[in-house]
Amino acid sequence: AYRQPWVEKMAGALQDYFLLEKSTVKAAIKSSRTRNEAEHAIQVARSACLQHLPAIFLKYYTQVADAAAQRVQEKFQPYSKKTLRCTIFRKDAISSVTNYASKGIQRIADGTQSAVTTTVDDADMGDDDTDMSTLEDNIDSLYDSFVETWAVAVAGDQVLVADNMGATLGAQQVEDVPVQKVWCSVIDEKTRQTHIDADGDTVGLDEIF
């Protein structure tokens, strides 16, 4: 439950991003006269928009991860003889945060690229490939689906990754208290069997499940 506000905030930021990319891509299409021109213009437009993603991801990754590290500090402080200061804002920790954020950015870049390419290829643009109206409508529908569903799904996944990473990085800074990690699965009809089997497994902090 404590992650939900972060999911909603990041989803809102991603929705704004997809709306920005949608308007920029549509402007690129309007400036084009053929399918080939549209393909090139869309690539240029998307490249410009993608520059906005790192700021979004870094903002939420750092905030979510550091909040998780601080929860670890609060949990283990009563058992530690030292004054704990668990944070991701250390050189070794922040590099892990930026690395995982980069993977999330690449996921969006690759996913949108694949979907946009398919949309352009499948558009019926007339015998001479110059009718842009269908392509514009299809791009509208595509980005509407990004805004309505994908932004929320990506935000949920990425907040979970950042939260787990922050908790792990925070726990690594607790030096005088034994720390273990437990695999916890949400078990329903969508849960893969390997995750069902792993539910409840306990290993050392630096060990692999």
N, C-alpha and C positions, 0 to 999 in steps of 0.2 A: 504493500500500500504506500510506503514512504517513497517509492520510485515513481508513482503515478504522476505527481506534479511535474517531475523532470521530463517524463515522457510527453506530457501535454505541451510543455514549453518547447521542447526540441521539435516535436511534430509541427507546432505552429511555425517555427522558424523554417523548417523544411518545406512546409506548404507555401510560405512566402517565396522561398527560393524557386520552387517549381512554377509558381505564377510568373516570377520574373523571367525564368527561362522560356516559358510558354510565349510570353509577349515578345521576347527578343527573337525567338525562332520564327514566330509568325511575321514579324517585321522583315526578317531575312527572306522568307518565302515571297512576300509582297514585292520585294525588290528584284526577284528572279523572273526570267522569261522562259526557262526550260527546266526539265528535271535535273539535268547536270548542274546548271547554275544553282538551283535550289539546294542540291546536295552540298555543294561547296559553301554556299552562304550559311547553311545551317551549321556546318562544322565550325565556321568562324564564330558564329553567334554563341554556340554552346561553349566553345573554348573561353570566350569572354566571361560567360556566366559562371563557369566552374571555378573561377578565381575567388568567388564569394564563399565557396564551401568550407575551405580550411578554417575561416574565422568562426563559422557556426559550430563545426565539430570541436575545435579546440576549446571554445567557450564552455560547451556542455560536458565534454570529457573531463576537463579540469575541475569543474564545479562538482560534478557527480562523484568523480573519483576521490577528490579531497574530502568530501562529506563522508564517504565510506571509510576513508582512513581515520577520520576523527571519531567515527562510531567505534572503530576497533580500539582506539585510544581510551575512550570512555569505558569500554567493556573490560579491558585488561588492566587499567590503572590500579584498581583495588588490589590486584594480585602482584603488582610489580613494586620492587623496592626503589625503582628509579622514577623520576618525573618524566613521563612519556610525552613525546611530541611527534605524533604520527602524521605525516603529511606527504603529499606527492610532490611538493615543491622542493625537491632535492634533485641534483643532477642525474643520478642514476634512475630515479623514479620517473621524472618528467620525460625522459627519453622513451620509456615504455609507453607512456600516455600518448605521445605524439606518433609513435609507431602504430599503435592500434587505431588511432584516429585516421591515419593515412589509409589504413585498410578499409575503413568505413567510407571514406571519400571515394576510393577507387571502386567500391561496390556500386555507388550511385552513378559514377561516371560510366562504368561498363554497362550497367543495367539500362540507363537512359539511352546510351549510344546504340545498343542492340535494338531496343524498341523503336527508336526514331528511324534507324536504318530500314527496318522492316516496314514501317509505316510509309516511308518514301518509296520504297521498292514496290509496295502493293497498291499504291494510289493509282486510280484510273485518271490519267491526265490527258486523255484524248489521243487521237492517232499521231499527233505531232509532239506529244509530251509538253504541251504549253498551257493546259488548263489547270490553274493552281487552286481552284475553288475546292475540289475534293480533298486535295492534300491539306489545305488549311482546316477543313472540317475534321479530318482524321487526326491532325495534330491537336486540335482542340479536345477531342475525345480522349486522346492518349494522355495529355497532361492533366485533364480533369481526373482521370483514374489515378495518376500519381498523387494529386492533391488529396483525393478522397480516401485512398486506401494505403498506398505505398509509403507516404510520409509517416503515417502512424506506425506501420509495421517496422520501418527502418528505425524510427525513434525508439520503439520498444526494445528492439534487439541491441541497439547501440548503448542505450542507457544501462541495460543489463550488463553488457560487456564492461562499460566504464565502472559500474558499481562493483562488480567482482574483482576487477583489476585494482581498484582503489583499496578494497578490503585486503587483498593479498599484499599489496605494497605496504599498507599500514602494518599488517601483522609481521612482516619481515623486519620491522623496526622495533618489535618487542623482543628484547634480547634475553631477559632473565625469566621468562615464563614459557613453558612448553606450549606450542601452538600447533594444532592439527586442522585439517580441512575435511569437510564432509560433503559428499555428492548428494544433492537434493534434487529429485526430479518431480515435476508436476505430471502425474500419471493420468492420462486419459487416452482416448482412441487415437490421438495424433502422436503419442510418445513412441519413439523408436525402441525396439527391444533392448538394445545395448544400454540405453539410458534407464530403462526399467530395472535391468539387472544391476546397474551400478548404484541405484538409489540406496543411500545409507552407508556406502563405502567410506571408510576413514583412512587417510594417509597423512604423512608428515607434510608440512607446509611446502617444502621444496620437492616433494615426490610427485610422481605422475599417477593418476588414477588408472 
